[in-house]
Each structure stands twice: as structure tokens, then as C-alpha cells.
Amino acid sequence: MAQLAHHVFFTLKDRSDESIENLLEACKKYLDNHDGLVGFSVGRRDRELDRPVNHDFDVSLHTIFADRAAHDAYQVAERHLQFIEENKEGWESVKVCDSLID
């Protein structure tokens, strides 16, 4: 069965280092250690890689789920919903990319 990769790219209203760090910590607090999660990483945009494709986000979240069912359970998990509720006001935009991986 294919795993599901769930990648999220956040652009913040306040693009300061402090706001970026706050979102990184919130991701670690609320989005790691969910059932069925087999890979988790979160990071900030590398500002030294000055390419147009890299200017559209501040924080990237990368999660890999064992399967689609684990991803679907994560989407409605209390901690995931709490993360959204507590942080959404600071987001200018969010881009989500999901893919099945072997």
C-alpha cells in the first residue's frame, strides 16, 4: 500500500524570524507524533537560495503517513485542529501538496 506525503507551505503575514520560530514550534508541538505518521520534518525557507520559486513561503511542513487512512484520521485529529485554530490568523496563505509515494 502506498504511503501518503502531505506537504504544507505557509506564508506568514508577519514574516519576521520570531513569527517563523513560533510557527515552527507550534508545528512540532501539535503535528508530530500522530498515529500512522512515519515521517515528520518542519523547517524555514533557505533565504540564501534566492530563486523565485522559494519566495512564496516561510515555513514548510513535511509529513509522511503510512497510508491514506492515517492521513485522513490526522486531518480531523484534535491536536491538528487546535494547531489550525491557534495559528491560522497569522497565515497570509497556505499551499498543501499531497501525493502517494512508494
C-alpha contacts under 8 A as a table, 3 or more apart, distances in Angstrom:
res1	aa1	res2	aa2	distance
1	M	67	D	6.89
1	M	102	D	7.95
2	A	66	A	7.55
2	A	67	D	6.12
2	A	100	L	5.88
2	A	101	I	5.59
2	A	102	D	5.28
3	Q	64	I	6.82
3	Q	65	F	5.67
3	Q	66	A	4.85
3	Q	67	D	4.56
3	Q	68	R	6.97
3	Q	100	L	5.74
3	Q	101	I	5.25
3	Q	102	D	6.34
4	L	64	I	5.69
4	L	65	F	5.13
4	L	66	A	6.65
4	L	67	D	5.57
4	L	68	R	5.93
4	L	71	H	7.05
4	L	98	D	6.91
4	L	99	S	5.72
4	L	100	L	4.62
4	L	101	I	5.96
5	A	62	H	7.31
5	A	63	T	5.88
5	A	64	I	4.43
5	A	65	F	6.35
5	A	97	C	7.99
5	A	98	D	5.54
5	A	99	S	5.21
5	A	100	L	6.19
5	A	101	I	6.67
6	H	62	H	6.10
6	H	63	T	5.19
6	H	64	I	6.11
6	H	65	F	7.77
6	H	96	V	7.16
6	H	97	C	6.00
6	H	98	D	4.60
6	H	99	S	6.78
7	H	60	S	7.17
7	H	61	L	5.57
7	H	62	H	4.60
7	H	63	T	6.26
7	H	96	V	5.73
7	H	97	C	5.10
7	H	98	D	6.24
8	V	60	S	5.69
8	V	61	L	5.02
8	V	62	H	6.63
8	V	94	V	6.83
8	V	95	K	5.66
8	V	96	V	4.48
8	V	97	C	6.35
9	F	57	F	5.82
9	F	58	D	7.35
9	F	59	V	5.92
9	F	60	S	4.55
9	F	61	L	6.45
9	F	94	V	5.65
9	F	95	K	5.08
9	F	96	V	6.43
10	F	57	F	5.35
10	F	58	D	5.84
10	F	59	V	5.19
10	F	60	S	6.27
10	F	91	W	6.67
10	F	92	E	7.69
10	F	93	S	6.08
10	F	94	V	4.69
10	F	95	K	6.65
11	T	15	R	7.64
11	T	56	D	6.53
11	T	57	F	4.34
11	T	58	D	5.12
11	T	59	V	6.89
11	T	91	W	5.94
11	T	92	E	5.40
11	T	93	S	5.18
11	T	94	V	6.29
12	L	15	R	5.36
12	L	19	S	7.79
12	L	20	I	7.72
12	L	57	F	7.55
12	L	58	D	6.55
12	L	90	G	5.77
12	L	91	W	4.50
12	L	92	E	4.95
12	L	93	S	6.95
13	K	90	G	5.60
13	K	91	W	5.59
13	K	92	E	4.82
14	D	19	S	6.37
14	D	90	G	7.01
15	R	19	S	6.38
15	R	20	I	6.63
15	R	58	D	6.98
16	S	19	S	5.34
16	S	20	I	6.31
17	D	20	I	5.08
17	D	21	E	6.07
18	E	21	E	5.11
18	E	22	N	6.17
19	S	22	N	5.04
19	S	23	L	6.34
20	I	23	L	5.26
20	I	24	L	6.24
20	I	44	R	7.20
20	I	58	D	6.82
20	I	59	V	6.74
21	E	24	L	5.02
21	E	25	E	6.23
22	N	25	E	5.24
22	N	26	A	6.23
23	L	26	A	4.96
23	L	27	C	6.13
23	L	59	V	7.64
23	L	87	N	7.46
24	L	27	C	5.19
24	L	28	K	6.39
24	L	42	V	6.64
24	L	43	G	6.78
24	L	44	R	7.82
24	L	59	V	7.20
25	E	28	K	5.11
25	E	29	K	6.11
26	A	29	K	4.99
26	A	30	Y	6.00
26	A	31	L	7.83
26	A	83	F	6.89
27	C	30	Y	5.46
27	C	31	L	5.19
27	C	32	D	7.18
27	C	42	V	7.24
27	C	61	L	7.69
27	C	83	F	7.40
28	K	31	L	5.80
28	K	32	D	5.60
28	K	42	V	7.62
29	K	32	D	6.68
30	Y	79	R	5.31
30	Y	80	H	6.10
30	Y	82	Q	7.62
30	Y	83	F	5.88
31	L	34	H	6.94
31	L	79	R	7.00
31	L	80	H	6.05
31	L	83	F	7.59
32	D	37	L	7.69
32	D	40	F	6.41
33	N	37	L	6.62
34	H	37	L	5.51
34	H	74	Y	6.86
35	D	70	A	6.75
35	D	74	Y	7.73
36	G	65	F	5.54
36	G	66	A	5.30
36	G	67	D	7.41
36	G	70	A	4.99
36	G	71	H	7.53
37	L	40	F	7.29
37	L	63	T	7.04
37	L	64	I	5.93
37	L	65	F	4.51
37	L	66	A	6.23
37	L	70	A	7.17
37	L	71	H	7.93
38	V	63	T	7.68
38	V	64	I	5.57
38	V	65	F	5.48
38	V	66	A	6.04
39	G	62	H	7.64
39	G	63	T	5.40
39	G	64	I	4.67
39	G	65	F	6.93
40	F	61	L	7.75
40	F	62	H	5.74
40	F	63	T	4.58
40	F	64	I	6.52
41	S	61	L	6.08
41	S	62	H	5.17
41	S	63	T	6.55
42	V	59	V	7.23
42	V	60	S	5.65
42	V	61	L	4.43
42	V	62	H	6.03
43	G	59	V	5.66
43	G	60	S	5.45
43	G	61	L	6.71
44	R	58	D	5.68
44	R	59	V	4.47
44	R	60	S	6.23
45	R	54	N	7.07
45	R	57	F	6.78
45	R	58	D	5.25
45	R	59	V	5.97
45	R	60	S	7.20
46	D	49	L	5.72
46	D	54	N	7.93
47	R	50	D	6.07
47	R	54	N	7.99
49	L	54	N	7.30
50	D	54	N	6.87
50	D	55	H	7.65
51	R	54	N	5.48
51	R	55	H	6.97
52	P	55	H	5.49
52	P	56	D	7.79
53	V	56	D	6.61
54	N	57	F	6.68
55	H	58	D	7.90
57	F	60	S	7.39
65	F	68	R	7.12
65	F	70	A	5.96
65	F	71	H	5.76
66	A	70	A	6.37
66	A	71	H	7.92
67	D	70	A	5.50
67	D	71	H	6.61
68	R	71	H	5.07
68	R	72	D	6.12
69	A	72	D	5.06
69	A	73	A	6.20
70	A	73	A	5.17
70	A	74	Y	6.24
71	H	74	Y	5.06
71	H	75	Q	6.36
72	D	75	Q	5.21
72	D	76	V	7.04
73	A	76	V	5.65
73	A	77	A	6.14
74	Y	77	A	4.92
74	Y	80	H	6.73
75	Q	80	H	6.57
75	Q	81	L	7.55
76	V	80	H	6.88
76	V	81	L	6.56
77	A	80	H	5.34
77	A	81	L	6.30
78	E	81	L	5.17
78	E	82	Q	6.03
79	R	82	Q	4.99
79	R	83	F	6.14
80	H	83	F	5.11
80	H	84	I	6.47
81	L	84	I	5.15
81	L	85	E	6.21
82	Q	85	E	5.06
82	Q	86	E	6.06
83	F	86	E	5.35
83	F	87	N	6.07
84	I	87	N	5.35
84	I	88	K	5.40
85	E	88	K	5.87
86	E	89	E	7.61
87	N	90	G	5.82
87	N	91	W	7.26
88	K	91	W	5.36
91	W	94	V	6.95
